[in-house]
């Protein structure tokens, strides 16, 4: 096991098998039906439907009909049915966003019917292709495709209940609600870095595990983005990195419908988006009219698959709200259709006599061809896995550890423990030791910083950098791209391969990535956010870099664990909880200024409760006053308590290292730590006062920062804002003397 865990040499460059599974313009079509008899029977089963749709096609659909022509007509009819399901769903629910879904119906259909490999019977099969809908308002297209493809998660009844409370078809796609959705999207642009994260994970794992005679990791990532995604800066950040890393298995499909909610894109957007991506280093393709030439899009996907050095950007010219009288206008973006428009759309595709939510029976069989293809590929993959295990047992063991969550037995024992005699350091320094020790035993730990690795202390010293020439590296250099870093980390976490991503920057710059952090929590992505320089105590950089309100804002995010450890042992405890919770994101806020390695009374284990008693001289009695602190200010509470105790006072000091964990404890435990009868309380934290009143009560005092901080040496800055042992003691006396 030790040789497995500590192995640092790369196994295989990720490009060695780039052309192994190239589409080579060979999509799964009617040709995949094995026997001539069954193929001809299948064609005949379509005869009446194609005659209804195209009138002149009955003769073409005889047994000797051309396979290619037959497939074109089948494809066209499937797209018609997709559009009608989209319209029916919106009309039935009287809600939704049909515009993009109608315009991109050909693209969604080709991806799910001809291009992507997946098995709807096992949506989590590791080596499936990944698809991310960055333009999440178009989720109806994905829901319809998932239903037709055979995913149990979306039935006709689910299509009837879009946007309804408790439905499996919410107004924007959510990966924790609907099987087959890889990432929760909605805020425009977010899906692009999610897709980059998926592609990075594939490249990284392929480089570590693939062998010339046994390929375990080989899948593509597809993403649909829209004009809004192109305008959001996060997509540019992520696209820049994808090209820099040469993520050639990433295909970004741009819905060029030239409309946003307020009107045409000409209102605020006039750049040549293909030229932008070409300048970034992408392979760019334009599909001029996908509605009339679906084959052009298939050819574009083939070209993307053949690309070995660059990610591919496919601009697809579409008409938003295709078929509607609102076609090509911003009015098609959302909302229902009037009755006359609804009837005319049905007439255009020869659908007049059909009930709402009708599905041509042969379409299910058509989509099943792709599903069966994916099922065969999955069986072949497991066969490859068995051979791999016999030939490369150590690598197979590590791979299986990753696929089972990435945690090896007793991994927590790798974390250091500090004694009172250890030299002092900042909590970011204690974090560095924790992170590097974890990297030795957790094969999935991977991440980096937004150009602050040396300041954040997050560099993994025994690991290489992730790059196009060393994709096995576990240090990710994000450059100054905080927002993309967080969203890419979400993609890595949601890849489902046991990788444990961490993302680091200064706490003040968490504002740049707040939306991505929120989506980490919403989509159950267990990202570790390592945020240093956690208070006005960072000193000389001044108020632009001194966080004040950031902790309050992060603590307000549901499901997000926010830790502010006071010393080395609490830092180790925070890492234990953060790593253990693989579907919960965590923030570990760390100091720049030095604190004790072991503030007497702190506990690695007690961090899991979120709050605990650090010290108390009350014996069996209740304390007269409770001092509550976090981070570097906890030592001020303890120092003040010592002074008060010398004067005969009964003082309790409480570490409230993680509010959410403490709030989730049983009522009895919370009463034990903060008994209601003790009304004299002081909280000490060099940040916003928001939220602290809940813990100190109406009669307590909140020591906090009400302004933006100030530039100066950290001790001078702390003194200016009252964060000294003497001031904590003075405030405590004022309460005790009341």
C-alpha positions in Angstrom: 0.0 0.0 0.0 2.8 2.4 0.8 4.3 2.2 -2.7 0.8 2.7 -4.1 0.1 5.8 -2.0 3.5 7.4 -2.4 4.0 6.7 -6.1 4.8 10.0 -7.9 5.9 8.9 -11.4 3.4 9.3 -14.2 1.9 6.1 -15.7 0.9 7.4 -19.1 0.5 10.6 -20.9 -3.2 11.3 -21.5 -2.8 11.8 -25.2 -1.5 8.3 -25.9 -5.0 7.1 -26.7 -6.6 10.2 -28.1 -7.5 8.6 -31.4 -8.4 5.2 -29.9 -12.1 6.1 -29.5 -12.4 8.8 -32.1 -15.9 9.1 -33.6 -14.2 9.0 -37.0 -17.6 10.1 -38.4 -19.1 6.7 -37.5 -22.2 7.5 -35.5 -24.5 4.9 -34.2 -27.2 4.7 -36.8 -29.5 2.2 -38.5 -26.3 0.4 -39.5 -26.0 -0.7 -35.9 -29.0 -3.0 -36.2 -27.3 -6.3 -36.8 -29.3 -8.3 -39.4 -30.7 -7.3 -42.7 -34.0 -8.7 -41.8 -34.3 -6.8 -38.6 -33.0 -3.7 -40.3 -35.6 -3.9 -43.0 -38.3 -4.6 -40.5 -37.2 -1.5 -38.6 -37.4 0.6 -41.7 -40.9 -0.7 -42.5 -42.0 0.2 -38.9 -41.2 3.9 -39.8 -42.9 3.9 -43.1 -46.3 5.3 -42.2 -44.8 8.0 -39.9 -42.3 9.2 -42.5 -45.0 9.2 -45.2 -47.2 11.4 -42.9 -44.3 13.8 -42.2 -42.7 14.0 -45.7 -45.4 12.8 -48.1 -42.9 11.8 -50.8 -41.0 9.4 -48.6 -43.1 6.2 -48.7 -41.2 4.9 -51.7 -37.9 5.8 -50.2 -38.7 3.7 -47.1 -39.0 0.3 -48.9 -36.6 -2.4 -48.0 -33.9 -1.3 -50.4 -34.1 2.4 -49.3 -30.8 4.2 -48.8 -29.7 4.0 -45.2 -28.3 7.5 -45.2 -31.5 9.0 -46.5 -33.6 6.9 -44.1 -31.5 8.1 -41.2 -31.9 11.8 -42.2 -35.6 11.5 -42.3 -35.8 9.6 -39.0 -33.6 12.2 -37.5 -35.8 15.0 -38.7 -38.9 13.3 -37.4 -37.3 12.7 -34.0 -36.4 16.4 -33.8 -40.1 17.2 -34.6 -41.2 15.1 -31.8 -38.7 16.7 -29.4 -40.0 20.1 -30.3 -43.6 19.1 -29.8 -42.9 17.6 -26.3 -41.2 20.9 -25.4 -44.2 22.9 -26.5 -46.7 20.5 -24.8 -44.7 20.7 -21.5 -44.7 24.5 -21.5 -48.4 24.8 -22.4 -49.4 22.2 -19.8 -47.3 23.8 -17.0 -47.9 27.4 -18.1 -44.3 28.0 -17.3 -40.8 27.3 -18.6 -38.2 28.5 -21.2 -39.1 26.9 -24.6 -37.0 29.3 -26.8 -33.5 27.9 -26.5 -34.9 24.3 -26.2 -36.8 24.6 -29.5 -33.8 26.3 -31.3 -31.3 23.6 -30.2 -33.5 20.6 -30.7 -31.3 19.2 -33.5 -28.2 19.6 -31.3 -29.7 17.9 -28.3 -31.0 15.1 -30.4 -27.7 14.4 -32.2 -25.8 14.4 -28.9 -28.1 11.9 -27.2 -28.9 9.8 -30.3 -25.7 9.7 -32.2 -22.7 11.1 -30.3 -22.6 10.5 -26.6 -21.8 7.2 -24.9 -24.0 6.5 -21.8 -26.1 3.8 -20.3 -29.5 5.0 -19.0 -29.7 1.8 -16.9 -26.6 2.9 -15.0 -26.4 6.7 -15.3 -23.3 6.8 -13.0 -21.1 4.5 -15.1 -17.7 6.0 -14.7 -16.5 6.0 -18.4 -19.6 7.7 -19.8 -19.4 10.9 -21.7 -20.4 14.0 -19.6 -22.8 16.7 -20.8 -23.3 20.1 -19.1 -26.0 22.5 -20.0 -24.5 25.9 -19.2 -27.5 27.6 -20.7 -29.6 26.0 -17.9 -32.8 27.8 -18.9 -33.0 25.4 -21.8 -33.3 22.4 -19.5 -36.6 21.2 -21.2 -34.4 20.1 -24.1 -32.3 17.9 -21.8 -35.3 16.6 -19.9 -37.0 15.5 -23.2 -33.8 13.9 -24.4 -33.3 12.1 -21.1 -36.8 10.7 -21.3 -36.5 9.5 -24.9 -33.1 8.0 -24.2 -34.6 5.8 -21.5 -33.6 7.4 -18.3 -36.0 6.4 -15.5 -35.6 9.9 -13.9 -37.7 11.6 -16.5 -41.0 10.1 -17.4 -43.9 11.7 -19.4 -45.5 12.6 -16.0 -42.3 14.4 -15.1 -42.5 16.4 -18.4 -46.0 17.4 -17.4 -44.8 18.7 -14.1 -41.9 21.0 -15.1 -41.3 23.8 -12.6 -43.8 22.3 -10.1 -42.9 21.9 -6.4 -41.3 18.6 -5.8 -41.0 17.6 -9.4 -38.0 15.9 -11.0 -38.0 18.5 -13.7 -37.2 21.8 -11.9 -36.9 25.2 -13.7 -33.2 24.8 -14.1 -31.3 21.4 -14.1 -30.2 20.1 -10.7 -27.9 17.1 -10.4 -29.3 16.1 -7.0 -32.8 16.0 -8.3 -32.6 14.4 -11.7 -30.5 11.4 -12.6 -28.6 12.1 -15.9 -28.0 15.7 -15.0 -24.3 16.0 -14.3 -24.1 19.5 -12.8 -26.6 22.1 -11.4 -26.6 25.0 -13.7 -28.6 28.2 -14.1 -26.5 31.2 -13.4 -25.2 31.9 -16.9 -21.6 30.9 -17.7 -21.2 28.5 -14.7 -21.5 25.4 -16.8 -18.5 26.2 -19.0 -16.0 25.9 -16.1 -17.9 22.9 -14.8 -17.3 21.2 -18.1 -13.6 22.3 -18.0 -13.5 20.6 -14.5 -14.9 17.4 -15.9 -12.5 17.4 -18.8 -9.5 18.2 -16.5 -10.5 15.2 -14.3 -10.6 12.9 -17.3 -7.2 14.1 -18.6 -5.7 13.8 -15.2 -6.9 10.3 -14.5 -6.2 9.1 -18.0 -2.6 10.2 -17.5 -2.3 8.4 -14.2 -4.0 5.1 -15.0 -4.2 4.3 -18.7 -1.8 1.7 -20.2 -1.1 1.0 -23.9 -2.9 -2.3 -23.5 -5.6 -1.3 -21.1 -7.5 2.0 -21.2 -9.7 2.7 -18.3 -10.3 6.5 -18.7 -11.5 7.7 -22.1 -14.5 9.9 -22.3 -15.5 13.2 -23.7 -17.2 16.3 -22.2 -19.8 18.2 -24.1 -21.3 21.6 -23.0 -24.0 23.8 -24.5 -23.5 27.5 -23.8 -25.6 30.5 -25.0 -25.1 34.2 -25.6 -25.5 35.0 -22.0 -22.8 32.5 -21.0 -20.5 34.2 -23.6 -21.1 37.5 -22.0 -20.3 36.4 -18.4 -16.7 36.7 -17.6 -16.4 33.4 -15.9 -16.7 31.6 -19.3 -13.8 33.5 -20.6 -11.6 32.6 -17.6 -12.4 29.0 -18.0 -12.0 28.9 -21.7 -8.6 30.4 -21.4 -7.5 27.7 -19.0 -9.0 24.9 -21.1 -6.9 26.0 -24.1 -3.8 26.5 -22.0 -4.2 22.9 -20.7 -5.0 21.5 -24.2 -8.1 19.7 -23.0 -8.8 18.3 -26.4 -11.7 16.0 -25.3 -13.8 19.1 -24.4 -16.4 20.3 -26.9 -18.2 23.5 -26.3 -21.3 24.1 -28.4 -22.4 27.7 -28.7 -26.1 28.4 -29.3 -25.8 31.4 -31.6 -29.4 32.6 -31.6 -28.5 36.3 -31.1 -31.1 37.0 -28.5 -31.2 37.7 -24.8 -34.2 38.4 -22.5 -34.2 42.1 -23.2 -33.9 41.9 -26.9 -31.3 41.1 -29.6 -27.7 40.7 -28.6 -26.9 43.8 -30.7 -28.1 45.8 -27.7 -24.9 45.0 -25.8 -22.8 42.3 -27.7 -21.1 42.7 -31.0 -17.8 40.8 -30.8 -16.8 37.9 -33.0 -17.1 35.1 -30.4 -15.4 32.5 -32.7 -12.4 34.8 -33.1 -12.3 35.2 -29.3 -12.1 31.4 -28.8 -9.6 31.0 -31.7 -7.4 33.7 -30.0 -7.6 31.7 -26.8 -6.3 28.6 -28.6 -9.4 26.7 -29.4 -10.3 24.7 -32.5 -13.3 26.6 -33.9 -16.1 25.4 -36.2 -19.2 27.1 -37.5 -22.4 25.3 -38.4 -24.3 27.9 -40.4 -27.9 26.3 -40.5 -28.4 23.3 -38.3 -32.2 23.4 -38.9 -31.7 22.5 -42.6 -28.5 20.6 -42.4 -28.2 18.4 -39.3 -25.4 16.5 -41.0 -23.2 19.6 -40.7 -23.4 19.4 -37.0 -22.5 15.7 -37.1 -19.4 16.5 -39.1 -18.4 19.2 -36.6 -18.6 16.6 -33.8 -16.4 14.3 -35.9 -13.9 17.1 -36.4 -13.9 17.7 -32.6 -13.3 14.1 -31.9 -10.3 14.0 -34.3 -8.7 17.1 -32.6 -5.7 16.0 -30.5 -4.3 19.3 -29.2 -7.1 21.8 -28.6 -10.6 21.9 -27.1 -13.2 22.5 -29.8 -15.7 25.4 -30.0 -18.7 24.8 -32.3 -20.8 27.8 -33.1 -24.2 26.7 -34.2 -26.5 29.3 -35.8 -30.0 28.7 -34.6 -33.4 30.3 -34.4 -34.7 30.7 -30.9 -38.3 29.5 -30.6 -38.1 27.5 -33.8 -41.6 26.9 -35.4 -43.3 29.6 -33.3 -44.4 33.0 -34.6 -42.0 34.3 -32.0 -39.2 32.5 -33.8 -35.9 34.5 -33.9 -37.0 37.0 -31.3 -36.4 37.6 -27.6 -40.1 37.0 -27.0 -39.5 33.3 -27.5 -37.1 33.1 -24.6 -39.7 32.2 -22.0 -43.5 31.9 -21.6 -46.3 30.0 -23.3 -47.7 30.2 -26.8 -51.1 31.5 -27.7 -53.7 29.1 -29.1 -53.3 30.1 -32.7 -49.5 29.8 -32.6 -49.8 26.5 -30.9 -52.0 25.1 -33.6 -49.8 26.4 -36.4 -46.7 24.8 -34.9 -48.5 21.5 -34.8 -49.6 21.9 -38.4 -46.1 22.7 -39.6 -44.9 19.3 -38.4 -48.0 17.3 -39.3 -49.0 16.8 -35.7 -52.6 18.1 -35.7 -54.3 14.8 -34.8 -52.1 13.9 -31.9 -52.7 14.3 -28.3 -50.4 16.3 -26.1 -47.2 14.5 -25.0 -47.5 12.0 -27.9 -44.3 10.1 -28.7 -43.9 8.2 -31.9 -43.3 4.6 -30.7 -40.4 4.1 -33.1 -38.5 7.0 -31.6 -38.1 5.1 -28.3 -36.6 2.2 -30.4 -34.4 4.7 -32.3 -33.0 6.1 -29.1 -32.6 2.6 -27.7 -30.0 2.0 -30.3 -27.7 4.5 -28.6 -28.6 3.2 -25.2 -27.8 -0.4 -26.2 -24.5 0.8 -27.7 -23.6 2.4 -24.3 -24.6 -0.8 -22.5 -22.2 -2.8 -24.7 -19.4 -0.2 -24.1 -20.0 -0.5 -20.4 -19.7 -4.3 -20.5 -16.5 -4.0 -22.5 -15.2 -1.4 -20.0 -15.7 -3.8 -17.1 -13.9 -6.5 -19.0 -11.0 -4.2 -19.6 -11.1 -3.4 -15.9 -10.8 -7.1 -15.0 -7.8 -7.5 -17.3 -6.2 -4.3 -16.0 -6.6 -5.6 -12.4 -4.7 -8.8 -13.2 -1.9 -7.0 -15.0 -1.5 -3.8 -12.9 -2.8 -4.7 -9.4 -1.4 -1.7 -7.6 -2.8 0.9 -10.0 -6.1 -1.0 -10.1 -6.3 -0.8 -6.3 -5.7 3.0 -6.3 -8.2 3.4 -9.1 -10.8 1.4 -7.1 -10.1 3.5 -4.0 -10.9 6.6 -6.1 -14.1 5.2 -7.6 -15.3 4.3 -4.1 -14.9 7.9 -2.8 -11.1 8.3 -2.5 -10.8 7.8 1.2 -8.4 5.1 2.4 -8.8 3.5 5.8 -7.5 5.5 8.8 -6.5 8.5 6.5 -7.2 10.8 9.4 -4.2 9.5 11.2 -2.0 11.2 8.7 -2.9 14.6 10.0 -0.3 16.1 12.4 -1.1 16.9 16.1 0.6 19.8 17.8 1.8 20.2 21.4 2.1 23.4 23.4 5.9 23.2 22.9 5.7 23.4 19.1 6.9 26.6 17.5 4.2 29.2 16.7 2.9 29.7 13.1 -0.1 31.1 11.3 -3.0 28.8 10.8 -2.2 28.9 7.1 1.2 27.3 8.0 -0.5 24.6 10.0 -2.9 24.1 7.1 0.1 23.6 4.8 1.3 20.7 6.9 -2.1 19.2 7.0 -2.6 19.4 3.2 0.7 17.9 2.4 0.3 15.0 4.8 -3.2 14.3 3.3 -1.7 14.3 -0.2 0.5 11.4 0.8 -2.5 9.2 1.7 -5.4 10.5 -0.3 -4.8 9.7 -4.0 -7.6 12.0 -5.1 -6.4 15.2 -3.5 -5.9 17.8 -6.2 -6.1 21.6 -6.4 -4.4 24.9 -6.4 -4.6 28.6 -5.9 -5.5 31.7 -7.9 -1.9 32.8 -8.2 -1.4 32.8 -4.4 -0.1 29.3 -3.7 2.9 30.6 -1.8 0.8 32.9 0.3 -2.1 30.5 0.8 0.5 27.7 1.6 -1.3 25.1 -0.5 1.4 23.8 -2.8 1.7 20.0 -2.7 5.5 19.6 -2.5 5.8 16.0 -3.6 3.5 16.5 -6.6 4.0 18.0 -10.0 2.0 20.7 -11.7 -1.0 19.8 -13.8 -0.3 20.9 -17.3 -0.6 19.7 -20.9 2.8 18.0 -20.6 2.3 16.6 -17.1 -1.5 16.0 -16.7 -0.8 13.6 -13.9 0.3 16.6 -11.7 -1.9 17.4 -8.7 -1.0 21.1 -8.3 -3.3 23.2 -10.5 -2.1 26.7 -11.5 -5.3 28.7 -12.0 -3.7 32.1 -12.5 -5.7 35.1 -11.3 -9.1 33.5 -12.1 -10.9 33.0 -8.7 -14.3 32.5 -10.2 -13.3 30.0 -12.8 -11.2 28.2 -10.2 -14.2 27.6 -7.9 -16.5 26.5 -10.7 -13.8 24.2 -12.2 -13.4 22.7 -8.8 -17.2 22.0 -8.8 -16.7 20.1 -12.0 -13.8 18.1 -10.6 -15.9 17.1 -7.6 -19.0 16.2 -9.6 -17.0 14.1 -12.0 -17.6 11.3 -9.6 -14.2 9.8 -9.7 -13.1 10.3 -6.1 -11.0 13.4 -6.8 -11.0 15.8 -3.9 -10.5 19.3 -5.2 -9.3 22.3 -3.1 -9.3 25.9 -4.2 -7.4 28.6 -2.5 -7.2 32.4 -2.4 -7.5 35.2 0.2 -10.8 35.3 2.1 -11.6 38.8 0.7 -11.5 37.4 -2.8 -14.2 34.8 -2.0 -16.5 37.5 -3.2 -15.2 36.9 -6.7 -16.4 33.2 -6.5 -19.4 33.5 -4.2 -21.8 32.2 -6.8 -19.7 29.2 -7.5 -19.4 28.5 -3.8 -23.2 28.7 -3.5 -23.5 26.2 -6.3 -21.0 23.9 -4.6 -23.5 23.7 -1.7 -26.6 23.4 -3.9 -25.1 20.6 -6.1 -23.5 18.7 -3.2 -19.9 19.2 -4.5 -17.4 18.6 -1.7 -14.9 21.3 -2.6 -12.4 22.4 0.0 -12.1 26.2 -0.1 -8.9 27.2 1.7 -9.2 31.0 2.3 -6.3 32.7 4.1 -5.6 36.2 5.3 -8.9 35.8 7.2 -9.3 39.2 9.0 -8.1 42.7 9.5 -5.2 41.0 11.2 -3.5 40.7 7.8 -2.4 44.2 8.4 -0.3 46.2 5.9 -2.3 45.4 2.7 -5.1 47.6 4.1 -8.9 47.6 3.9 -9.0 46.5 0.2 -7.6 43.2 1.3 -9.0 42.9 4.8 -12.2 40.8 5.0 -15.0 42.0 7.2 -18.4 40.9 5.9 -17.1 37.8 4.1 -17.5 35.3 7.0 -21.0 36.4 7.6 -21.9 36.0 3.9 -20.4 32.6 3.7 -22.0 31.4 6.9 -25.3 32.4 5.4 -24.9 29.9 2.5 -27.0 26.7 3.2 -25.1 23.5 3.6 -21.7 25.2 3.5 -19.4 24.5 6.4 -17.3 27.5 7.5 -14.4 26.8 9.8 -12.2 29.4 11.5 -9.7 27.4 13.5 -7.7 28.9 16.3 -4.5 26.8 16.2 -2.9 23.8 14.6 -5.1 21.2 16.2 -8.3 22.9 15.3 -7.0 23.3 11.8 -6.4 19.5 11.6 -9.9 19.0 13.0 -11.4 21.2 10.3 -9.6 19.1 7.6 -11.0 15.9 9.0 -14.6 17.1 8.8 -14.1 18.8 5.4 -12.5 15.8 3.8 -14.9 13.3 5.4 -18.0 15.1 4.0 -17.7 14.4 0.3 -21.0 15.9 -0.6 -20.7 19.0 1.5 -18.4 22.0 0.6 -16.2 23.5 3.3 -14.5 26.8 3.8 -11.4 26.8 6.1 -10.6 30.4 7.0 -6.9 30.8 8.0 -4.8 33.5 9.5 -1.7 35.3 8.2 -0.6 36.3 11.7 1.0 33.7 13.9 -0.8 31.9 16.7 0.0 29.1 19.1 0.4 25.6 17.7 -1.7 24.3 20.6 -3.8 26.8 22.5 -4.3 24.7 25.6 -7.8 23.2 25.7 -8.3 23.0 21.9 -9.3 19.6 20.5 -9.0 18.0 17.1 -12.0 15.8 17.9 -14.3 18.5 19.3 -14.2 20.5 16.1 -16.8 18.1 14.7 -19.3 19.6 17.2 -18.7 23.1 15.8 -18.4 24.6 19.3 -17.1 23.3 22.6 -15.8 24.5 26.0 -12.1 25.4 25.8 -11.7 26.1 29.5 -13.8 26.8 32.6 -13.0 27.3 36.3 -16.7 27.1 37.4 -16.6 23.5 38.7 -20.2 22.3 39.3 -21.5 25.9 39.2 -22.5 27.9 36.2 -20.0 30.4 35.0 -20.5 34.1 35.6 -19.6 35.1 32.1 -18.9 33.2 28.8 -16.3 34.5 26.3 -16.8 33.1 22.8 -14.2 33.3 20.1 -12.9 32.0 16.8 -9.6 31.9 15.0 -6.8 34.1 16.2 -9.1 35.9 18.6 -9.8 32.8 20.7 -6.4 33.4 22.4 -7.6 36.8 23.4 -10.6 35.2 25.1 -8.4 32.8 26.9 -5.9 35.5 28.0 -8.7 37.7 29.3 -10.2 34.7 31.2 -6.9 34.1 33.0 -6.9 37.7 34.2 -10.5 37.5 35.3 -10.0 34.2 37.1 -7.1 35.7 39.1 -9.7 38.2 40.4 -11.9 35.3 41.5 -14.3 35.3 38.6 -15.9 32.1 37.2 -15.2 32.3 33.4 -16.0 29.9 30.6 -14.2 30.2 27.2 -16.0 28.6 24.2 -14.5 28.0 20.8 -17.2 28.4 18.1 -15.1 27.1 15.2 -18.0 26.2 12.9 -21.4 27.7 13.5 -23.4 25.3 11.2 -22.0 22.3 13.0 -22.8 23.7 16.4 -26.3 24.7 15.4 -26.9 21.1 14.2 -26.0 19.6 17.6 -28.7 18.3 20.0 -30.5 20.9 22.1 -29.0 19.4 25.3 -25.4 19.8 24.1 -26.0 23.4 23.0 -27.5 24.2 26.4 -24.5 22.5 28.1 -22.0 24.7 26.2 -24.0 27.9 26.3 -26.5 27.7 29.2 -29.4 30.1 28.8 -29.2 31.2 32.4 -25.7 32.7 31.8 -26.7 36.0 30.1 -23.4 37.8 30.4 -21.5 36.8 27.3 -18.9 38.4 25.0 -18.1 37.3 21.4 -14.7 38.2 20.0 -14.2 38.0 16.2 -12.4 40.5 14.0 -15.2 40.5 11.4 -18.8 41.5 10.9 -21.1 41.4 13.9 -23.9 39.9 11.8 -25.1 36.6 13.4 -23.3 36.9 16.7 -26.3 38.2 18.6 -27.8 34.7 18.4 -24.9 33.4 20.5 -24.4 36.3 23.0 -28.1 37.1 23.5 -29.7 40.5 24.1 -27.6 41.3 27.1 -24.2 40.2 25.7 -21.6 42.2 23.9 -20.5 41.6 20.3 -16.9 42.6 19.7 -16.6 43.0 15.9 -15.6 45.2 13.1 -18.1 47.8 11.8 -15.9 49.4 9.2 -13.5 48.3 6.4 -10.4 47.9 8.5 -7.2 50.0 8.1 -3.7 49.8 6.8 -1.0 49.1 9.3 0.9 46.5 11.2 -1.5 43.8 12.3 -1.0 44.4 16.1 -1.6 48.1 15.5 -4.7 47.4 13.4 -6.0 45.0 16.1 -5.5 47.6 18.8 -7.2 50.3 16.8 -10.4 48.1 16.5 -10.2 46.9 20.1 -8.9 43.4 19.6 -6.6 43.2 22.6 -6.7 41.1 25.7 -7.0 44.2 27.8 -10.0 45.4 25.9 -11.7 42.1 26.1 -11.1 42.1 29.9 -12.4 45.7 30.2 -15.7 44.8 28.4 -16.0 41.7 30.5 -15.7 43.7 33.7 -18.3 46.1 32.5 -20.8 43.3 32.1 -19.8 41.7 35.4 -20.2 45.0 37.3 -23.7 45.6 36.0 
